[in-house]
């Protein structure tokens, strides 16, 4: 299985079109957002991870997402404490696509950027940044 995209967003909707074929409508794609209140604050952005399983792929895999501050340059396994971690079993027919939603509660002590480190079965990481900005007054 391979990650083909990972994004923070407001909403995702699947719809059928002739074929049979499926369309995913993504809305509110974002890489930053104003905090709902001054720090310290906890936010829970939605991350969608789009996955393709090649025709010769295994039909099961484990999606792991580790959220770290952008100060953390080491690999997640060597870091002392990630902000959050999510692991989900995926089952996708070979040759097909699917997606998973990941929602983590992220506690910010200061405004800055978090990296969502996404990988399947310990494979290569896809990094997705999310920056918390000061609240809008």
N, C-alpha and C positions, 0 to 999 in steps of 0.2 A: 504494500500500500504506500501511496505517496501523497504528501500534502501538496495541493496545487495552489491554494490561497488560504490566507488567514487574515481576518479583518475585525476590528471593533465596529459595531453598528447598532442602530436602534431597532431594526426589524428585518425579518426575513420571511418571505412567503413563497411557497412552492405552488406552481400551477401547471396543469397538463395542457399540452398542445397536441395537434394531430401528429401521428407518427408511429407509435406513441413516443412522446418526448416530454421532458420536464423542463420548465424554466424556473429559475430562482430569481425572485425580485428582492434586491437588497436595498434598504433605505437607511439614510442617516449614517453612512460610512464615516468614521471619524478616527483621528489620530490624537486628538486632544479635546478637552472639555473643561469649562470652568467648574470649580468646586462648588457644591451646593451650600457650603458654609466655610468659614475660615478653618485652617488646619489647627489642631489635628482633626481629621475627618476620614470617614470610611465611605468608599464608593464601590459600586458593583457594576462595572461596564460589561456588556455582552460581547463575547468573542465568538465568531463563527469560523470553523475550520473546515474547508472543503477538501475532500479526499477522493482520489482515484485509485482503484485497484486494477492493475494491469491484467490482461487476459491470462497470464501465467502466475498471478499472485495467489497468496494464501487468502482464504475467505475470512480470517479473523486476525485482529491485531489490537494492540493497546496504544491509544492516544494518550500522551502525557503532555500537560501544559504546566510549566513552572513559571511563576511570576516573580521577577527579581527587580531590584532597583537598577537603574542604568549605571550605577557605580560598581555593580557586581560584574566584573569582566571575566571571572573564572567560570569554568563549567559548573552547572548546577550541582553536580554530585560532590564538588569540593567546597561549596559555600556552606556556611554554618546554618543560616536560617532564611529560606525563601519567604516572600510575602504571602504566597499561597501556592497550592499545588492541586492539580486535578488529574485523575487518571480514569479513562473510560474504555471499556471493551468495545471494539467496533467489529461489526460483521457486515461485509460488503461482498456481493457476488463478484467473481473475477470479470473484468471488463466493464464494470459499473462505477458510478460515482455516488457519493453520499456526503452528508455534512454532520457536524456535531456542534452544539452550542455549549459554550463554557462560560459560566458566570462565577466569578470569584469576588469575595469581599476583600478589598484592598485598603489597608489602613495607611494613610499618608500622614507622616509627622511634619513634612515640609512639601512645598510644591515641587514637582519634578516629574521625571519620566520613569515609567515601569516598562520592562520588557517582558512580553509573553513569549516564552521559549517553548515552541511546539515541536514535537517529534513523535514518530510512530515506531514502536518496538526498539527503542534506543538508537534509531537512525539519525540522520542529519537533522539539525535544528533549523526551523524557520523562525526568525525573530520578528515580532510585531511590537512597535513602540506605542505607548499611550501616555500622554503628558497631561498632568493635572495642573490647571492654571488657577490663579487667584479668582475668587468669586467676582461676578459682575455686579457692580453697585447700581 
